[in-house]
């Protein structure tokens, strides 16, 4: 198994007031910097899924891959963009791991845990914590990218609707003392993220 990674930053961020959530600051760094720092060591190659002018993200030093499905079709469109990019640009890639751009504390062993589930027979794997599923933190095989493209083209937008057709297993992570999948959806969430950053020993810097 060779895993590439895609950071899903293609949404409209309506609850954050628009713009790029990943460019909002947390403890002196953009949210995206936190996400990239955790994701990069877990994958063989990493890209950003974002729409619009890619120049605004040039400082992160990663390829920027737009949705191929028009109309801001949601995270599944970002996953497909990642699968297409990996298929074209990452020789030997078999899977793509997806990461949310607004969740700065996700586990450093996320991909390893998801890969173990797929190696044991799952078609797909995603994370969960505290009884809540986090499907945007998933592991997706390149072998299913044409199936995903067809689903998007016929109007499927919800992740759960598409994954229901496959064997999906979940890696369960503890949600205490900090839920590793805490995400900053609203401006007030950034203040909470600042507080949580100081609860994560050795990882607030």
C-alpha positions as CSV (number, residue, x, y, z in Angstrom):
1,X,0.0,0.0,0.0
2,X,1.3,3.4,-1.0
3,X,-0.6,6.3,0.5
4,X,-0.7,9.9,-0.9
5,X,-2.5,12.6,1.0
6,X,-5.0,15.4,0.2
7,X,-5.9,18.3,2.5
8,X,-9.5,19.3,1.8
9,X,-9.6,23.0,1.6
10,X,-12.1,23.6,-1.2
11,X,-15.2,24.5,0.8
12,X,-16.9,27.9,1.0
13,X,-16.4,28.3,4.8
14,X,-19.8,30.0,5.3
15,X,-19.9,29.5,9.0
16,X,-16.4,31.1,9.3
17,X,-17.6,34.1,7.3
18,X,-16.2,33.0,3.9
19,X,-12.7,32.8,2.6
20,X,-10.1,30.2,3.4
21,X,-10.5,28.7,6.9
22,X,-7.0,27.2,6.6
23,X,-5.5,30.7,6.4
24,X,-7.0,31.7,9.8
25,X,-4.4,32.0,12.5
26,X,-4.0,29.6,15.5
27,X,-1.1,30.3,18.0
28,X,0.7,32.4,15.4
29,X,0.4,29.9,12.5
30,X,-2.2,29.4,9.8
31,X,-4.5,26.4,10.5
32,X,-3.2,24.8,7.3
33,X,0.4,24.9,8.7
34,X,-0.8,22.8,11.7
35,X,-2.6,20.4,9.4
36,X,0.3,20.0,6.9
37,X,2.8,19.5,9.8
38,X,0.8,16.5,11.0
39,X,-0.2,15.1,7.6
40,X,3.1,15.3,5.7
41,X,5.0,12.6,7.7
42,X,2.1,10.1,7.3
43,X,2.0,10.0,3.5
44,X,4.3,9.6,0.5
45,X,3.2,12.9,-1.1
46,X,0.8,15.6,-0.1
47,X,-1.4,18.1,-2.0
48,X,-4.0,20.8,-1.2
49,X,-7.5,20.6,-2.7
50,X,-8.6,24.2,-3.2
51,X,-10.6,26.2,-5.7
52,X,-9.9,29.6,-7.1
53,X,-6.5,31.3,-7.5
54,X,-3.8,28.8,-6.2
55,X,-1.3,31.7,-5.7
56,X,-2.8,32.5,-2.3
57,X,-1.6,29.1,-1.1
58,X,1.8,29.1,-2.8
59,X,3.6,29.7,0.5
60,X,2.8,26.2,1.7
61,X,4.9,24.6,-1.0
62,X,2.4,22.0,-2.0
63,X,0.6,21.2,-5.3
64,X,-2.9,22.8,-5.4
65,X,-5.5,20.6,-7.0
66,X,-9.0,22.1,-7.8
67,X,-12.3,20.2,-7.9
68,X,-13.0,18.6,-11.2
69,X,-16.7,18.6,-10.4
70,X,-18.1,22.1,-10.7
71,X,-20.3,23.9,-8.1
72,X,-18.5,23.3,-4.8
73,X,-19.7,19.7,-4.7
74,X,-18.4,19.0,-1.2
75,X,-15.7,16.8,0.3
76,X,-16.3,13.9,-2.1
77,X,-15.3,16.2,-5.0
78,X,-12.1,17.0,-3.0
79,X,-11.4,13.3,-2.5
80,X,-11.9,12.6,-6.2
81,X,-9.5,15.5,-7.0
82,X,-7.0,13.9,-4.7
83,X,-7.4,10.5,-6.3
84,X,-7.0,11.9,-9.8
85,X,-3.9,13.9,-8.7
86,X,-2.3,10.8,-7.1
87,X,-3.1,8.6,-10.1
88,X,-1.3,11.1,-12.4
89,X,1.5,12.4,-10.2
90,X,2.4,9.9,-7.5
91,X,3.8,6.7,-9.1
92,X,2.7,3.6,-7.4
93,X,0.0,5.2,-5.3
94,X,-2.7,2.8,-4.3
95,X,-4.7,5.0,-1.8
96,X,-5.3,8.6,-0.8
97,X,-5.7,9.8,2.8
98,X,-7.9,12.8,3.2
99,X,-7.5,15.5,5.9
100,X,-9.8,18.4,6.9
101,X,-8.1,21.8,6.7
102,X,-9.7,23.1,9.8
103,X,-8.8,20.3,12.3
104,X,-5.3,21.1,13.7
105,X,-5.0,18.3,16.3
106,X,-5.7,15.1,14.3
107,X,-3.7,12.0,15.4
108,X,-0.1,11.5,14.1
109,X,-0.9,7.8,13.6
110,X,-4.1,8.4,11.7
111,X,-3.0,7.0,8.4
112,X,-1.4,3.9,10.0
113,X,-4.6,3.1,11.9
114,X,-6.7,3.5,8.7
115,X,-4.3,1.5,6.6
116,X,-4.5,-1.4,9.1
117,X,-8.2,-1.6,8.6
118,X,-7.9,-1.6,4.9
119,X,-5.2,-4.2,5.0
120,X,-7.5,-6.4,7.1
121,X,-10.2,-6.3,4.4
122,X,-12.1,-3.0,4.5
123,X,-12.8,-1.2,1.2
124,X,-12.6,2.2,2.9
125,X,-11.7,3.4,6.4
126,X,-12.4,6.6,8.3
127,X,-11.9,8.0,11.8
128,X,-14.3,8.3,14.7
129,X,-14.1,9.7,18.2
130,X,-16.6,10.1,21.0
131,X,-19.1,8.1,19.1
132,X,-19.0,10.5,16.1
133,X,-17.8,9.5,12.7
134,X,-15.4,11.8,10.8
135,X,-15.6,10.7,7.2
136,X,-13.5,13.5,5.8
137,X,-10.6,11.8,7.6
138,X,-10.6,8.8,5.4
139,X,-8.5,6.4,3.3
140,X,-9.7,6.0,-0.3
141,X,-8.5,3.4,-2.9
142,X,-7.6,4.7,-6.3
143,X,-9.4,1.6,-7.6
144,X,-12.7,3.2,-6.7
145,X,-12.1,6.6,-8.3
146,X,-14.2,6.0,-11.4
147,X,-17.0,4.7,-9.2
148,X,-16.8,7.9,-7.2
149,X,-16.7,10.1,-10.3
150,X,-19.9,8.4,-11.6
151,X,-21.6,8.9,-8.3
152,X,-20.7,12.6,-8.2
153,X,-21.9,13.0,-11.8
154,X,-25.3,11.6,-10.9
155,X,-25.6,14.0,-8.0
156,X,-24.4,12.1,-4.9
157,X,-23.0,14.7,-2.5
158,X,-23.1,13.1,1.0
159,X,-20.1,11.1,2.0
160,X,-22.2,8.6,3.9
161,X,-24.5,8.0,0.9
162,X,-21.5,6.9,-1.2
163,X,-19.6,4.9,1.3
164,X,-22.8,2.9,2.2
165,X,-22.1,0.9,-0.9
166,X,-18.8,-0.4,0.4
167,X,-17.3,-2.1,3.5
168,X,-16.4,0.9,5.6
169,X,-14.5,0.4,8.9
170,X,-13.8,3.1,11.5
171,X,-10.7,3.7,13.6
172,X,-11.9,4.8,17.0
173,X,-9.8,7.4,18.7
174,X,-10.1,8.7,22.3
175,X,-11.8,12.1,22.6
176,X,-10.2,13.0,26.0
177,X,-8.5,15.2,27.2
178,X,-8.8,16.7,23.7
179,X,-10.9,15.5,20.8
180,X,-8.2,15.1,18.1
181,X,-10.8,15.9,15.5
182,X,-11.9,19.2,16.9
183,X,-12.5,21.5,14.0
184,X,-12.7,25.3,13.7
185,X,-15.9,25.9,11.8
186,X,-16.8,29.3,13.3
187,X,-14.7,32.3,14.5
188,X,-15.4,31.5,18.1
189,X,-13.9,28.0,17.6
190,X,-10.5,29.5,17.0
191,X,-10.5,30.8,20.6
192,X,-11.3,27.3,21.8
193,X,-8.5,25.9,19.6
194,X,-6.1,28.2,21.2
195,X,-7.1,26.8,24.6
196,X,-6.9,23.2,23.4
197,X,-3.5,23.8,21.9
198,X,-2.1,24.3,25.4
199,X,-3.6,21.1,26.6
200,X,-1.7,19.0,24.1
201,X,1.6,18.4,25.8
202,X,4.6,19.2,23.7
203,X,2.5,19.9,20.6
204,X,1.5,23.5,21.1
205,X,4.6,25.1,19.6
